């Protein structure tokens, strides 16, 4: 009789540990696969929401262009120097965006008084 009770307890213990392992595997899969994908989708959506006329874009097919017009789901992009090459396309086909004028911004030069030499001042000490 005691053996039957021990075997039933061992079976319940095995079932509980299997459920714990199943929950742990689902949690690991969530943090390694689903969560990073959702972060990437939010980043892409924010990038497309900040899209403005004049921004340089790279499409998912690798073409470089400049945005001329924006509607709800579509954009008109001009490719190359040819003014006749204007193609309407979906916003979802844009892979990267570079804001207009971002490439030309330069950091201001530091004033001459604030620049420091590499060697600095040497301290003079009295040798006794």
C-alpha positions in Angstrom: 0.0 0.0 0.0 2.8 2.4 0.8 4.4 1.7 -2.6 1.3 2.8 -4.4 1.2 6.1 -2.5 4.9 6.8 -3.2 4.5 6.0 -7.0 1.5 8.3 -7.2 3.5 11.1 -5.5 6.4 10.6 -7.9 4.1 10.8 -10.9 2.6 14.1 -9.6 6.1 15.4 -9.0 7.2 14.6 -12.5 4.1 16.3 -14.0 4.8 19.4 -12.0 8.4 19.7 -13.1 7.4 19.1 -16.7 4.9 22.0 -16.5 7.6 24.2 -14.9 10.0 23.3 -17.8 7.3 24.0 -20.4 6.7 27.5 -18.9 10.4 28.2 -18.7 10.9 27.2 -22.4 8.0 29.5 -23.5 9.5 32.4 -21.5 12.9 31.9 -23.0 11.4 31.7 -26.5 9.5 35.0 -25.8 12.6 36.9 -24.7 14.8 35.5 -27.4 12.5 35.7 -30.4 9.2 37.6 -30.0 10.3 40.6 -27.9 13.2 41.7 -30.1 10.9 41.4 -33.2 8.3 43.6 -31.6 11.0 46.2 -30.7 12.2 46.2 -34.3 8.7 46.7 -35.5 8.2 49.7 -33.2 11.5 51.2 -34.4 10.5 50.8 -38.0 7.1 52.3 -37.4 8.6 55.3 -35.6 11.1 55.8 -38.5 8.3 55.8 -41.0 6.1 58.2 -38.9 9.0 60.7 -38.8 9.5 60.5 -42.6 9.4 63.9 -44.2 9.6 65.4 -47.7 13.3 65.7 -48.8 14.6 62.8 -46.7 17.0 60.4 -48.3 15.8 56.8 -48.2 17.1 53.3 -49.0 14.5 50.9 -50.2 14.3 47.2 -49.3 15.6 46.4 -52.8 18.6 48.6 -52.3 17.7 51.7 -54.3 18.7 55.2 -53.0 16.2 58.0 -53.5 14.7 61.2 -52.1 11.1 61.5 -50.9 9.0 64.0 -52.9 5.5 63.4 -51.6 3.9 61.5 -48.7 0.4 60.1 -48.4 -1.0 57.8 -45.7 0.4 54.5 -47.0 2.5 55.6 -50.0 5.4 57.8 -50.9 6.7 59.2 -54.2 10.5 58.7 -54.4 12.8 60.2 -57.0 15.7 58.0 -57.9 19.0 59.3 -59.3 19.6 62.7 -61.0 16.9 62.1 -63.6 13.9 64.2 -62.7 11.6 61.9 -64.7 12.4 58.8 -62.5 9.7 59.3 -59.8 8.1 56.1 -58.5 5.2 55.8 -56.1 5.8 53.0 -53.6 4.6 51.7 -50.2 6.1 53.1 -47.0 6.7 49.5 -45.9 9.3 49.2 -48.7 11.6 51.8 -47.1 14.5 50.2 -45.1 16.5 53.2 -44.0 15.9 57.0 -43.7 18.5 59.7 -43.5 17.0 63.1 -42.5 17.6 66.0 -45.0 20.6 68.0 -44.0 21.9 65.5 -41.4 24.9 64.7 -43.6 25.9 68.3 -43.9 25.8 69.2 -40.2 29.2 69.8 -38.7 30.2 70.1 -35.1 31.3 73.6 -34.2 35.0 74.0 -33.7 36.2 74.5 -30.2 37.6 78.0 -29.4 41.4 78.2 -29.3 41.5 79.0 -25.6 39.8 75.7 -24.8 42.1 73.5 -26.9 44.7 71.7 -24.9 48.0 70.4 -26.0 48.8 66.7 -25.8 51.7 67.2 -23.4 50.3 69.7 -20.9 52.3 71.7 -18.4 55.3 70.2 -16.6 55.6 70.8 -12.9 58.9 72.1 -11.7 60.1 70.6 -8.4 62.9 71.6 -6.1 65.5 68.8 -5.9 67.3 68.8 -2.5 
